[in-house]
Amino acid sequence: MGRAPLHPVPVAAPVPQSQALRPAPAPVAGRGQVRETSDRRTLVVGRGISLQGTVQDAERLVVDGTVEASTIQATELSITHGGLFKGEIEVEEAEVAGTMDGTLTCRGAFVVRSTGRVLGTVRCRRLQVEDGGQITGRVEMITDAATKLELSRAAESAA
């Protein structure tokens, strides 16, 4: 029984303090700037995972598995191919490549990809449906006039 030959292990040379890697300053979201996606509080529900209940404080929701929720408010919703969302959600931007079943209010752009399927009620300001994408249910376009009407109705019912 012989010993196995030793292989040299590469060793990194020390880096001078002045050249050491420092974390880059976080981008500041300001007027006319878009926040970095990596900077957002993101909840990813992975493939094969089911989530039921309430989601709070997630700015970005990525659904690759199954989510059943009553009311969610977020900035961005992404349902990937194979993902399923059931419930009610209110977002700024949304993209559906999987299945959305319920009520979606999207104050900005709503995109249904070619593999996307939407069942229920959708309210959005801008709508894009790729060839093959499906919407079954009710679609309402949000306009400035509709927003003003809703605000006046809310004020009347509060009085």
C-alpha positions in Angstrom: 0.0 0.0 0.0 1.5 3.2 -1.2 0.6 6.7 -0.4 -1.3 8.7 -2.9 0.8 11.5 -4.3 0.1 14.9 -2.8 -1.2 17.5 -5.2 -0.4 21.2 -4.6 -3.3 23.3 -3.5 -3.3 26.8 -5.1 -3.2 29.5 -2.5 -4.5 33.0 -3.3 -2.1 35.8 -2.6 -3.2 38.4 -0.1 -4.9 41.4 -1.5 -3.8 44.8 -0.3 -6.4 46.7 1.8 -6.7 49.4 -0.8 -7.7 46.9 -3.5 -10.0 44.8 -1.4 -13.5 44.3 -2.7 -16.0 46.6 -1.1 -19.8 46.3 -1.5 -21.2 48.7 -4.0 -23.5 51.4 -2.6 -27.1 50.5 -3.0 -28.9 52.4 -5.8 -31.3 55.0 -4.5 -34.7 55.0 -6.0 -35.6 58.5 -6.8 -37.7 60.5 -9.2 -37.4 59.1 -12.7 -35.4 56.1 -11.6 -36.4 52.4 -11.5 -35.5 50.4 -8.4 -33.2 47.5 -9.0 -35.1 44.1 -9.1 -32.5 42.6 -6.7 -33.2 45.4 -4.2 -36.9 44.5 -3.9 -38.3 42.2 -1.2 -39.0 39.2 -3.3 -41.0 36.1 -2.4 -40.4 33.1 -4.7 -42.7 30.2 -4.4 -40.8 27.4 -6.1 -42.0 24.6 -8.3 -43.7 21.9 -6.3 -44.4 24.2 -3.4 -47.9 25.3 -2.3 -48.6 28.4 -0.3 -52.0 29.2 1.3 -52.8 32.2 3.3 -51.7 35.8 3.5 -48.6 37.4 2.0 -47.5 40.7 3.5 -44.7 43.1 2.7 -43.5 41.3 -0.5 -42.8 43.8 -3.2 -42.2 41.2 -5.9 -44.1 37.8 -6.0 -42.7 35.1 -8.3 -45.0 32.1 -8.5 -43.4 28.9 -9.9 -45.5 26.6 -7.7 -49.0 27.2 -6.3 -50.3 30.2 -4.3 -53.8 30.5 -2.9 -54.3 33.8 -1.1 -57.2 36.1 -0.2 -55.8 39.6 -0.9 -52.2 40.5 -1.7 -50.7 43.9 -2.5 -47.3 44.0 -4.2 -45.4 45.9 -6.8 -44.8 43.1 -9.2 -46.3 39.7 -10.0 -44.7 37.1 -12.1 -46.4 33.7 -12.7 -44.0 31.5 -14.5 -44.9 28.7 -16.9 -46.3 25.9 -14.7 -47.1 28.4 -11.8 -50.7 28.8 -10.5 -52.1 31.7 -8.5 -55.6 31.6 -7.1 -57.1 34.6 -5.3 -57.0 38.3 -5.4 -54.0 40.5 -6.0 -53.3 44.2 -6.6 -50.0 45.1 -8.3 -48.3 47.8 -10.4 -47.0 45.3 -13.1 -47.9 41.7 -13.8 -46.7 39.0 -16.2 -48.5 35.6 -16.5 -46.9 32.7 -18.3 -48.8 30.1 -16.1 -52.3 30.3 -14.7 -54.0 33.1 -12.8 -57.5 32.3 -11.4 -59.2 35.1 -9.5 -59.1 38.9 -9.5 -56.2 40.9 -10.6 -55.9 44.7 -10.4 -52.8 46.0 -12.3 -52.3 49.7 -12.1 -49.7 49.5 -14.9 -48.9 47.0 -17.6 -50.3 43.5 -17.6 -48.7 40.9 -20.0 -50.2 37.5 -20.8 -47.4 35.3 -22.3 -48.2 32.7 -25.0 -48.4 30.0 -22.3 -50.4 32.2 -20.0 -54.0 31.5 -19.0 -56.2 34.0 -17.0 -59.5 33.1 -15.5 -61.7 35.6 -13.7 -61.6 39.4 -13.5 -58.7 41.6 -14.6 -58.5 45.4 -14.2 -55.5 47.0 -15.9 -54.2 50.2 -17.4 -52.3 48.5 -20.3 -52.8 45.0 -21.7 -50.6 42.8 -23.9 -51.6 39.3 -24.9 -49.1 37.2 -26.9 -50.3 34.9 -29.6 -51.6 31.8 -27.7 -52.3 33.6 -24.4 -55.8 33.1 -23.0 -58.2 35.3 -21.0 -61.5 33.9 -19.9 -63.7 36.2 -17.9 -63.9 39.9 -17.6 -61.4 42.6 -18.5 -61.8 46.2 -17.4 -59.4 48.9 -18.6 -58.3 51.4 -16.0 -58.5 55.0 -17.3 -58.0 58.3 -15.6 -61.8 58.9 -15.8 -62.5 55.6 -14.2 -60.0 56.3 -11.4 -61.7 59.7 -10.7 -65.1 58.1 -10.7 -63.9 55.5 -8.1 -62.4 58.2 -5.9 -65.7 60.2 -5.9 -67.7 57.1 -5.1 -65.4 56.3 -2.2 -65.7 59.8 -0.9 -69.5 59.7 -1.1 -69.7 56.4 0.7 -67.3 57.6 3.4 -69.5 60.7 4.1 
